[in-house]
Amino acid sequence: MRVLLLAMLIGTQSAIAQVADYQRDYNKINERLMLTLGSYAVGNFAISGAGYFAAEDEYTKHFHEMNVMWNTVNFGLALPGYLKAKKNAGDWDAAEMERQQRKTQSIFLINSAVDIGYIATGMYLRGEAENRPDEADMFKGYGDSMVLQGSFLFAFDLVAYAIHKRHYNREANTFINKVSVHSFGQGIGLTVQLD
């Protein structure tokens, strides 16, 4: 009986360690993704900030203005996302890790669909510019910016989804279904898969 209990303890500790390792990698992926988004936002601040003040026409001014506004939001998402990933200590159990993984993948996939809406809105604004000659430069500038920013976010969200999905497909089997409880007859059993 002691040998069985020792084997169960070792197996359980191994599964817990595997979940912690997986979560650490999951957090590193999120850190890198948020650093990418934040760096993109800061780069846009610098380029479009300078572009706004150097603009000699209204179209260019509005294009850079929207880029700065858009990337204020991007930076506002990237910074807390990065800090959350950095702070996350690796204390989730297998079920919570699975839930967080699926939630993250869903968020990136849903965001990529929303990004198509941003691109479509930008194209709509560009088309609407012809109907508003007194505001044409603003509509074109804002529209082109939304197409650019929406296209970047579409690519970013799809790549982020693919990275997380690949990580899950490659690594999640290290902790999923390692420990299971089942009933038989008048008792219950605990199965621990040892590596």
Secondary structure as UniProt FT lines:
FT   HELIX           2..54
FT   HELIX           58..87
FT   HELIX           94..128
FT   HELIX           129..131
FT   HELIX           133..135
FT   HELIX           136..171
FT   HELIX           172..174
FT   TURN            175..177
FT   STRAND          179..184
FT   TURN            185..186
FT   STRAND          187..192
//
